[in-house]
Amino acid sequence: MIQAYAVHSAGGDLTPFEYDPGPLGNHEVEVRVEYCGICHSDLSMLENEWGMTRYPLVPGHEVVGVVADTGADVNHLETGQRVGIGWHSGACMNCGQCVAGDHNLCASAQGTIVGRHGGFAERVRAHATFVVPLPAGVDPSGAGPLFCGGITVFNPVLQFGLRPTARVGVVGIGGLGHLAIQFLDKWGCEVTAFSSRPEKEPEAREMGADHFVVSRDKQAIEALAGSFDFIIVTVNVGLDWDLYVQALAPRGRLHFVGAVLEPLGVQVFPLLSGQRSISGSPVGSPGAIRKMLDFAARHGVRPVTETFPMSQVNEAVERLRSGNARYRIVLEQDAGK
């Protein structure tokens, strides 16, 4: 039996929960959870904002722990090895996307907390392909958010071949944005941070931002017309997207990784006249996660975290829900302590 924390209805508290995971599959790995980040996607699943939550739900998809057991056909991971699991925990492994290494784009990709139980628990399981070794140089206590937030902002850098000479804007300085600034700075880009909260400027510059703009200052954004090769949007709220499209240089790209739920409503002519693009992407493949972790280890990219014992999971969730977390929250396993 696995001991966990689950919510039984939208808006409910997380309470102790026990479940039987059944026999370990031949290609599965069971991980003993040491740390688990809390992501805004966990909040969305807790509240069933996306209409796909199945209760009872054990959230948690930013897992760091050690391998407790492996299936009969798992040969590349060893018991006791420190690993992580992110948003995906499985895929069909046979479609064109999986064969090409784009497991994250598989139509049958399995979310770690979609129809299955996640990492707010003593143990969690995933297909071995999605259990990624943690390299030396990455602190396990803060690594959990890299497996979702980190790869979400790093994946576009790889997918679109972003050059170190690029001028890049980061919209939103939260759980995703603070990591985007660090990755892009270390990549070599000139980084402009956009935030609705002016008080974040010192932190943004310390993380690597070269410039800071208040995202509600229309005139300041208008003054940047034609400036950016790439703008990554990490927020999930609606903004005046036409302003940001106009801020793109010719062939520039406005790219969404934040789950903005309302229609964008942008004018098409600026896209046509400047050959600009609007796009979006999910988390990355296991291969991309490995590259991201290696890059983070090499360049010292680390999430800024607040830590709560897992037994205080409800307090931690409320801290994230308040919008005051700096900048990611991580649960530390305290079962049996």
C-alpha positions as CSV (number, residue, x, y, z in Angstrom):
1,M,0.0,0.0,0.0
2,I,1.1,3.5,-0.7
3,Q,0.5,6.3,1.8
4,A,-0.4,9.6,0.2
5,Y,-2.4,12.9,0.4
6,A,-5.5,13.1,-1.8
7,V,-8.4,15.5,-2.4
8,H,-11.8,13.9,-2.9
9,S,-13.7,16.8,-4.5
10,A,-13.0,20.2,-6.0
11,G,-12.2,22.7,-3.3
12,G,-11.6,20.1,-0.7
13,D,-8.6,19.7,1.6
14,L,-5.9,17.1,1.0
15,T,-6.2,14.3,3.5
16,P,-4.3,11.1,4.2
17,F,-5.1,8.5,1.6
18,E,-3.9,4.9,1.1
19,Y,-4.1,3.0,-2.2
20,D,-2.9,-0.3,-3.6
21,P,-0.9,0.3,-6.9
22,G,-1.0,-3.3,-7.9
23,P,1.9,-5.3,-9.3
24,L,4.8,-3.3,-10.7
25,G,4.8,-3.4,-14.5
26,N,7.7,-4.8,-16.4
27,H,8.7,-1.3,-17.7
28,E,7.8,0.6,-14.6
29,V,9.9,2.1,-11.9
30,E,8.7,2.8,-8.3
31,V,10.3,5.9,-6.8
32,R,10.6,6.7,-3.1
33,V,9.7,10.4,-2.9
34,E,12.1,12.7,-1.1
35,Y,10.8,16.0,-2.5
36,C,7.9,17.1,-4.6
37,G,7.3,20.6,-6.0
38,I,3.8,22.1,-6.2
39,C,3.0,23.6,-9.6
40,H,0.1,25.8,-10.6
41,S,-1.1,22.8,-12.7
42,D,-1.6,21.0,-9.4
43,L,-4.0,23.7,-8.4
44,S,-5.8,23.5,-11.7
45,M,-6.2,19.7,-11.3
46,L,-7.3,20.1,-7.6
47,E,-10.1,22.4,-8.8
48,N,-10.8,20.5,-12.0
49,E,-10.3,23.7,-14.0
50,W,-9.5,21.7,-17.1
51,G,-12.4,19.2,-16.7
52,M,-10.2,16.1,-16.6
53,T,-9.7,15.5,-12.9
54,R,-10.6,12.1,-11.5
55,Y,-11.2,12.0,-7.7
56,P,-9.7,11.0,-5.4
57,L,-6.7,12.8,-6.8
58,V,-3.1,12.6,-5.4
59,P,-1.4,15.6,-7.0
60,G,2.3,16.1,-7.5
61,H,4.3,15.9,-10.7
62,E,7.7,17.5,-9.8
63,V,9.1,14.5,-8.0
64,V,12.6,13.9,-6.8
65,G,13.5,10.7,-5.0
66,V,15.4,7.4,-5.2
67,V,14.6,4.3,-7.1
68,A,12.9,1.8,-4.8
69,D,12.1,-0.9,-7.3
70,T,12.3,-1.6,-11.0
71,G,10.3,-3.8,-13.4
72,A,11.7,-6.9,-14.9
73,D,12.6,-5.2,-18.2
74,V,14.2,-2.0,-16.7
75,N,18.0,-2.2,-17.2
76,H,19.2,1.4,-17.1
77,L,18.2,2.4,-13.6
78,E,19.3,1.0,-10.3
79,T,17.8,0.7,-6.9
80,G,19.0,3.7,-4.8
81,Q,19.7,5.9,-7.8
82,R,18.4,9.5,-7.4
83,V,15.9,10.4,-10.2
84,G,13.0,12.7,-11.0
85,I,9.6,12.5,-12.6
86,G,7.7,15.3,-14.3
87,W,4.3,16.0,-15.9
88,H,4.4,12.8,-18.0
89,S,4.8,9.3,-16.7
90,G,4.1,7.3,-19.8
91,A,3.4,7.2,-23.5
92,C,2.4,4.7,-26.2
93,M,6.1,4.3,-27.2
94,N,5.1,3.3,-30.8
95,C,3.6,6.3,-32.6
96,G,5.6,8.6,-34.9
97,Q,6.1,11.1,-32.2
98,C,7.5,8.6,-29.7
99,V,9.7,7.0,-32.2
100,A,11.1,10.4,-33.1
101,G,11.8,11.1,-29.4
102,D,8.9,13.5,-29.0
103,H,7.2,11.5,-26.3
104,N,5.7,14.7,-24.9
105,L,3.6,15.1,-28.1
106,C,2.2,11.5,-28.1
107,A,-1.6,11.6,-28.3
108,S,-1.6,8.9,-25.7
109,A,0.9,10.4,-23.3
110,Q,0.0,9.8,-19.7
111,G,0.0,12.6,-17.2
112,T,1.5,11.7,-13.8
113,I,-1.6,13.1,-12.1
114,V,-4.2,12.6,-14.9
115,G,-6.1,9.4,-14.2
116,R,-3.4,8.2,-11.8
117,H,-1.8,9.2,-8.5
118,G,1.2,11.5,-8.2
119,G,3.9,12.5,-5.9
120,F,2.2,13.9,-2.8
121,A,3.0,10.5,-1.4
122,E,5.6,8.2,0.0
123,R,6.1,6.5,-3.4
124,V,5.1,7.0,-7.0
125,R,5.4,5.0,-10.2
126,A,6.1,5.8,-13.9
127,H,7.3,4.2,-17.1
128,A,11.1,3.9,-16.9
129,T,11.6,6.2,-19.9
130,F,10.1,9.1,-18.0
131,V,12.2,8.5,-14.9
132,V,15.2,10.7,-15.4
133,P,18.5,10.4,-13.5
134,L,19.5,13.6,-11.5
135,P,23.0,14.6,-12.5
136,A,25.6,15.5,-10.0
137,G,25.6,19.3,-9.3
138,V,21.9,19.6,-9.1
139,D,20.7,20.0,-5.5
140,P,17.8,17.4,-5.0
141,S,16.1,19.6,-2.5
142,G,15.3,22.2,-5.1
143,A,15.3,20.2,-8.3
144,G,11.7,19.2,-8.3
145,P,10.4,22.3,-10.1
146,L,12.9,21.7,-12.9
147,F,11.0,18.7,-14.0
148,C,7.9,20.8,-14.9
149,G,8.6,24.5,-14.7
150,G,12.2,24.2,-15.8
151,I,11.6,22.0,-18.8
152,T,8.5,24.0,-19.8
153,V,10.6,27.2,-20.3
154,F,13.7,25.4,-21.6
155,N,12.0,23.3,-24.2
156,P,11.2,26.3,-26.6
157,V,14.9,27.2,-26.5
158,L,15.7,23.9,-28.0
159,Q,12.7,23.5,-30.3
160,F,13.1,26.9,-32.0
161,G,16.9,26.9,-32.1
162,L,17.1,30.2,-30.1
163,R,20.4,31.9,-30.7
164,P,22.6,33.3,-27.9
165,T,22.4,36.6,-29.7
166,A,18.6,36.8,-29.4
167,R,16.8,39.6,-27.7
168,V,14.2,37.8,-25.6
169,G,11.3,39.0,-23.4
170,V,9.9,37.0,-20.5
171,V,6.3,37.9,-19.5
172,G,5.6,37.1,-15.9
173,I,8.2,36.6,-13.1
174,G,6.7,33.7,-11.2
175,G,7.4,30.0,-11.0
176,L,8.0,29.7,-14.7
177,G,9.3,33.2,-15.4
178,H,12.1,33.2,-12.8
179,L,13.5,30.0,-14.4
180,A,13.1,31.4,-17.9
181,I,15.2,34.4,-17.0
182,Q,18.0,32.2,-15.6
183,F,18.1,29.8,-18.5
184,L,18.0,32.6,-21.1
185,D,20.7,34.6,-19.4
186,K,23.0,31.6,-19.2
187,W,22.2,30.8,-22.8
188,G,23.6,34.2,-23.7
189,C,20.5,36.1,-24.6
190,E,19.7,39.7,-23.8
191,V,16.7,39.3,-21.5
192,T,13.9,41.8,-20.7
193,A,11.6,40.9,-17.8
194,F,7.9,42.0,-17.9
195,S,6.0,42.0,-14.7
196,S,2.9,43.8,-13.2
197,R,4.8,44.1,-9.9
198,P,7.6,46.8,-10.0
199,E,9.0,45.6,-6.7
200,K,10.2,42.4,-8.5
201,E,12.8,44.4,-10.5
202,P,15.8,43.9,-8.2
203,E,15.2,40.1,-8.0
204,A,14.7,39.9,-11.8
205,R,18.0,41.7,-12.5
206,E,19.7,39.4,-9.9
207,M,18.4,36.4,-11.8
208,G,19.9,37.7,-15.0
209,A,17.4,40.1,-16.6
210,D,19.2,43.0,-18.4
211,H,16.0,45.2,-18.5
212,F,12.8,45.4,-16.7
213,V,9.4,46.7,-17.9
214,V,6.1,47.0,-16.0
215,S,3.7,44.9,-18.0
216,R,0.8,47.3,-17.5
217,D,2.7,50.3,-18.8
218,K,1.4,50.6,-22.3
219,Q,3.7,53.4,-23.3
220,A,6.8,51.5,-22.2
221,I,5.8,48.5,-24.2
222,E,4.9,50.6,-27.3
223,A,8.4,52.1,-27.1
224,L,9.8,48.6,-27.6
225,A,8.1,48.1,-31.0
226,G,10.2,45.8,-33.3
227,S,12.7,44.9,-30.5
228,F,12.4,41.2,-29.7
229,D,13.3,38.0,-31.5
230,F,11.3,36.0,-29.1
231,I,8.9,36.7,-26.3
232,I,7.9,33.8,-23.9
233,V,4.6,34.2,-22.0
234,T,4.6,32.4,-18.7
235,V,1.4,34.0,-17.2
236,N,-2.1,32.4,-17.4
237,V,-4.0,35.7,-17.5
238,G,-5.1,37.8,-20.5
239,L,-3.0,40.8,-21.5
240,D,-3.0,43.2,-24.5
241,W,-1.4,40.7,-26.8
242,D,-1.4,43.1,-29.8
243,L,1.2,45.2,-27.8
244,Y,3.5,42.3,-27.5
245,V,3.1,41.3,-31.1
246,Q,4.1,44.8,-32.1
247,A,7.1,44.5,-29.8
248,L,8.4,41.6,-32.0
249,A,11.1,42.2,-34.6
250,P,10.4,40.9,-38.1
251,R,10.2,37.1,-38.0
252,G,9.8,37.3,-34.2
253,R,7.8,34.8,-32.2
254,L,5.3,35.3,-29.3
255,H,5.3,32.0,-27.6
256,F,3.0,30.7,-24.9
257,V,3.8,28.3,-22.1
258,G,1.3,29.7,-19.6
259,A,-2.2,28.3,-19.9
260,V,-4.1,31.4,-20.9
261,L,-7.7,30.2,-21.0
262,E,-9.4,33.0,-22.9
263,P,-9.0,33.6,-26.7
264,L,-6.1,35.8,-27.6
265,G,-7.9,38.1,-30.0
266,V,-4.9,39.5,-31.8
267,Q,-4.8,41.5,-35.1
268,V,-3.6,39.5,-38.0
269,F,-2.0,42.3,-40.1
270,P,1.0,42.8,-37.8
271,L,1.7,39.1,-38.2
272,L,1.5,39.3,-41.9
273,S,3.5,42.5,-42.4
274,G,6.4,41.3,-40.2
275,Q,6.2,37.6,-40.8
276,R,5.7,37.2,-37.1
277,S,4.4,34.0,-35.4
278,I,2.4,33.0,-32.4
279,S,3.0,29.5,-30.9
280,G,2.8,27.4,-27.8
281,S,4.5,24.3,-26.4
282,P,4.0,21.8,-23.5
283,V,6.7,20.3,-21.3
284,G,9.6,18.6,-23.1
285,S,10.5,15.0,-23.9
286,P,12.6,12.9,-21.5
287,G,15.6,13.6,-23.8
288,A,15.0,17.4,-23.5
289,I,14.7,17.0,-19.7
290,R,18.1,15.4,-19.6
291,K,19.6,18.2,-21.6
292,M,17.9,20.8,-19.4
293,L,19.2,19.1,-16.2
294,D,22.8,19.0,-17.6
295,F,22.6,22.7,-18.6
296,A,21.2,23.6,-15.1
297,A,24.1,21.7,-13.5
298,R,26.7,23.2,-15.7
299,H,25.5,26.8,-15.3
300,G,24.1,26.8,-11.8
301,V,20.4,27.3,-12.7
302,R,18.4,26.6,-9.6
303,P,14.8,27.3,-8.7
304,V,14.2,29.7,-5.9
305,T,12.1,27.7,-3.5
306,E,10.2,27.7,-0.2
307,T,10.0,24.3,1.6
308,F,7.2,22.8,3.6
309,P,7.0,19.4,5.2
310,M,4.7,17.2,3.2
311,S,2.4,16.8,6.3
312,Q,1.7,20.5,5.9
313,V,0.5,20.1,2.3
314,N,-2.6,22.2,2.7
315,E,-0.7,25.1,4.1
316,A,1.7,24.8,1.2
317,V,-1.1,24.8,-1.4
318,E,-2.7,27.9,0.2
319,R,0.7,29.6,0.0
320,L,0.9,28.9,-3.7
321,R,-2.8,29.9,-4.2
322,S,-2.1,33.3,-2.5
323,G,0.3,34.3,-5.3
324,N,3.0,35.2,-2.8
325,A,5.3,32.2,-3.2
326,R,8.9,33.0,-4.0
327,Y,9.0,31.4,-6.5
328,R,8.3,27.7,-6.3
329,I,7.1,25.6,-3.3
330,V,8.6,22.2,-2.6
331,L,7.3,19.6,-0.2
332,E,9.8,17.6,1.8
333,Q,9.0,14.1,2.7
334,D,8.5,13.8,6.5
335,A,6.6,10.5,6.7
336,G,8.1,8.4,9.5
337,K,10.2,11.3,10.9
